[in-house]
Amino acid sequence: MTADSLAIPPETAQLLNTSTARLADRFAAYFSPETVRAVLEDSYLVLAATARVRGHLYVLAERFAAERLDATLTVTGARDKTRPEVLFVCVHNAGRSQMAAALLDHHAAGRVLVRSAGSAPAAEVNPAVVEVLAEMGLDLAKEFPKPLTDETVRASDVVVTMGCGDACPVYPGKRYLNWELADPAGQDRASVRAIRDELDGRVRALLDELLGY
């Protein structure tokens, strides 16, 4: 099922009204309420295309729309960039890219803006990935797979791909890295921990480069 074949149920549209008001207030200096609503509805539909349960999907759509609007501000130069921006991309945004984003966000402690996405996002984050990151005190309970969007790629200074082939668009001036790592899908916990630990080392090295250590 694709976003084009879906429609927003009337009851969900009512819930999105509240989300629209919050986002329109947050981005009032940059976007019209109509633009905010269009991005929010599109975000809902692309997430709904792979979601198993849609009861609270409007909440995730609001978060996803906010991320896209923030990225658009960077792309257009409407807001000054105050820190490096990194995007991690894998196929399903359920394993490697989620782990890498959580690790970098943790180690950067606010000094880097971190995003993740998938070229073909799954319905949920891999439970084994959630578990092995929880062992480090990192909580992925509220994270969800997100589709790769043009604005998030264009906003990023570094794009790290992990097994997604040519799905990620290439723009001049961006730094692209390809990290070859095993996919944690279907792996036992020991194997997922090994992937986590390898990612942790790579993320720490990348952070040192970004911050000039």
Helices and strands as residue ranges (DSSP letters): G 3-5, H 10-26, H 33-48, H 57-76, E 85-90, H 96-108, E 113-118, H 127-134, H 150-155, E 158-162, E 175-178, H 189-211
